[in-house]
Structures are given as structure tokens and as C-alpha cells.
């Protein structure tokens, strides 16, 4: 996928759900993975010509795993002229050594988001862009159905009352396969996750189920996404024109 197509998908999501307003100061949460690095390119490209003017900054929450190097991310941010900050934490030590969590993902995510939200507030920014793509939205819906018994997934735009921050997901119309293609085409400095639980999660289990379903019933993932968008879920904002 080329940059122009990526920006087209991103802009459509932003316009559909009014994700950006004039004067917004947006932090991109950068993990070092393909998704967040791709979103950096998309938002930087959009910033150049989008009618509503906004600032960008990138923040990485360093969870404290060994062998996690942020130098390549810093170089990319420098090339894109995006200010970059690394927040150092001891999340890995707390989750894996002190607490020895059998299901570490939930606590890790909660602590990581807390550290990111605090850094965003300290920097004086008002929005956080997460790089969740189309597959993430469908997978989360399936996880909610199977493990919680409810039809739910994260919203394109969410206001966090406690922190007075707004989370946006500009890549919600982009398939993961296109993100992979973009990261290869533009040679993004993708860092392998140092987390020992990586690849052994409920999400990976659901991802495998969805791959099999889509092979046996072509187009079923697209139909699931349509059901989500049209599902009138409680936390979802209305699309423009509705």
C-alpha cells in the first residue's frame, strides 16, 4: 500500500468520526511495532494539507524489558520532524517479577496506558492516537463475544473523563495486511516485541480463528466490520451525516 492510499483511509476515518479539530495537540503512542510507525507516516502526511491544523508528538512507553532500543524510532521521528519522548517505567518488573501475573496482558496494558496518559498531560497535549486497525476492531469484538458474552469493541473516538483526554483511532479502516505491506515498502524500523507473552495471547487465538473463517467464507471479516459500524454500540459516536 502506498502512502497516498494510507492517508486516504486515515482521512476518511478522521472525517467520519470527527476525530480532529482545529488546534488539537495529538500524541501518537509509538510501541515500535508496524502499526504505530505506519500511523506516524499517515498523520504526518495528513498534517501537511488537512484543513484543520493540529500538532503532533510521538511518545514511547518503555516497559523496562531488556534489549528494547528506541534509537531507530527516534531517527524516524527526526526524519518526519515529529518531537519524540521516551517514558521509562518498571512495568515489566512489576508484572512479571513482582506480581508474576498468569494473565499479564490486562495489568500491563492498564499500567502502560496510565504512564502514557500522564506523559500526554504533562506535555500539554489533549488527544492520543492509537494505531488500532480494522483487524484489531474485529478481533476485539470476537473476544468480547466469546469471553464476555457481549457485542462490544473499542470506539473510533473515546473521551476519558478522569484525564480529560480523547483517544482516537485513525487507522480503523486499514487492514493489517495493508499495514504489513506499507511497513515493508517504506522499510519502517519495526522492533520485535520483547514481551515474553507476545504471540501467546487470547488475541492470537482469535486471530487464528478469524483467518480460518475468512478462508472458508471469503468476505466474512468485512461483513463483521460492517455489522460493528452499523451496530449502534453504546460508546460509538455517530458518523458524519447520520
C-alpha positions, 0 to 999 in steps of 0.5 A: 500500500502506498502512502497516498492510499494510507492517508486516504483511509486515515482521512476518511476515518478522521472525517467520519468520526470527527476525530480532529479539530482545529488546534488539537495537540495529538500524541501518537503512542509509538510501541515500535511495532508496524502499526504505530510507525505506519500511523506516524507516516499517515498523520504526518502526511495528513498534517501537511494539507488537512484543513484543520491544523493540529500538532503532533508528538510521538511518545514511547512507553518503555516497559523496562524489558531488556534489549528494547532500543528506541534509537531507530524510532527516534531517527524516524521521528527526526526524519518526519520532524515529529518531537519524540519522548521516551517514558521509562517505567518498571512495568515489566518488573512489576508484572512479571517479577513482582506480581508474576501475573498468569494473565499479564496482558490486562495489568500491563496494558492498564499500567502502560496506558496510565504512564502514557496518559500522564506523559500526554498531560504533562506535555500539554497535549489533549488527544492520543492516537492509537494505531488500532486497525480494522483487524484489531476492531474485529478481533476485539469484538470476537473476544468480547463475544466469546469471553464476555458474552457481549457485542462490544469493541473499542470506539473510533473516538473515546473521551476519558473523563478522569484525564480529560483526554480523547483517544482516537483511532485513525487507522480503523479502516486499514487492514493489517495486511495493508499495514504489513505491506506499507511497513515493508515498502517504506522499510519502517524500523519495526522492533520485535516485541520483547514481551515474553507473552507476545504471540501467546495471547487470547488475541492470537487465538482469535486471530487464528480463528478469524483467518480460518473463517475468512478462508472458508467464507471469503468476505466474512471479516468485512461483513463483521466490520460492517455489522460493528459500524452499523451496530449502534454500540453504546460508546460509538459516536455517530458518523458524519451525516447520520 
